[in-house]
């Protein structure tokens, strides 16, 4: 009987845990994506500084972190999160969802590719511009409100 009680208790806790984490409010979703974009911008500035100063290994760690963040963003633009809570996301994200997702995926890939090419880059600033800052600009120009 104790085994059955423990099993049922475990199943209850398991289901409760999954539902608690999987059901974010719209506010939480918007705040999370804003936080990730903000973090990526701050991290990009650190990457720029580190790479410009020759600390390539430390910059690469941050590039991988940014790549992972872009992947996370793919799940943070559900239909119910178009407005509110200070979002700067334009309706064009949802109107062109495939294009937006492609840009997020490409930004993630660009950061990984950057880790491969930065060592041999003759012009670090131009390389960062192409792989990192170019990704930011291509998305901001179409999918983010002016601020």
N, C-alpha and C positions, 0 to 999 in steps of 0.2 A: 504494500500500500504506500509506503514511503517513497518508493521509486516512482510510482505513478504521480504522486503529489509533486515530487521534485521535477519530474519531466514536464508536467503541466505548467509549473511555475517557470521553468526555463523557457518554454515555448511562449508563454505570456510575455515575459521580459524581452525575448527576442523580437516578437512582433511589435511590441510597444517601442522598442529602440528604433527599429526600421522606420516606423511611421513618424516618429518624432524628428528624425533626421531628413526624411524625404519630403516633408511638407513644409517648405519654407514659405513665409508670407511674401507678398509682392515687395513689401518694404525691405525685407531681408535680401531678396534677390537683387534688387536695384542697388542697395548699399554694398553688397558683395561685389557686383561687377564694377561699380565705381571704385571700390577699394583696390581691386585687381588692376584696373587701368592706371590708377594713381601710383600704385606700387611699381608697375612696369615702367612708368615714366621716370620715377625716382631711380629705379634700377638701371635704366638706360643711361641716365646721366652718370651713374657710378661706373658703368661699363665704359663709357666715353673717357672718363678720367683715368681709370685703371689702364685701359688699352693705350691711351696716349702716353702714359708714363712707363709703358713697357711691362706692366704687370698682367701679362696675357693670361696666365693660368687662373688667376683670381677672377679676371673678367669673364673667362669661359664658364666658370661656375654660375655666374649671374646670367649669362646668356641662356644656359640650360634652364635656369629657374624661370626666365621670361618665356621660354618656349612652353614650359609646362603651364604657365598662367594663361597663355593664349588658348591652349586646349581646354582649360577649365571654362573659359568664357563661352565656348560653344553651347553650353547648357544653361547659360544665364540670361537668355533672351526669349523666354516663353511669351506666348500671345498676351497673357494678362499683365505684362510688365511694360507696356508701351508708355504709360504716363505716370506721373506722380513722383514724389520723394526726390525731387531735384534731378531727375534723369535728364541727361543731355543727348540721349539716343533719339535719332530722327525716325519717323515712320518708315523711311526708306529701308531700314534694317529688315522690317517684317515684310515689306513689299518686294524686297530682293534678298530674301533669306539665304538662298543658295549662294549668291555672290558674297554676301557678308560672311557666311561660314567658310567659303573658299578663302577669303582674305585672312580670316583668323587662322586657318590651317596653314596658309602660305606664310604668314608671319611666324608661326611656330617653326615651320621648316626652315625659314630664312635664318632664324636664330641658331639652329643646329648647324646649318651650312656655314654660318659665320664662324663657329668654333673651329671649323676645318680650314678656312681660308685666312683667318686673321694672322696666323703665324708667319705666313709668307707675303703678307700684304706690303706693298711698297708704300702705299699711302693709307695709313690706318684711318684717318678721318673720312676719306672717300669710301673706303670699304664699309665703315660703320654707316655712312650715309646711304649706301646702296642696300645693305642687308637689314639694318635695324631702323634707322630713321625713315627710310623709304616706305617701310611697312606701316609705320605709324601714319605717315602723311596720306598714303593711299586710302586708308580707312577713314581718317578724320575728314577728308575732303568730301566724302559722300554720306557718311553715316553719323556724324556728330554735329550738334548745334554749335554755332559760334558762341564764344564766351569771352 
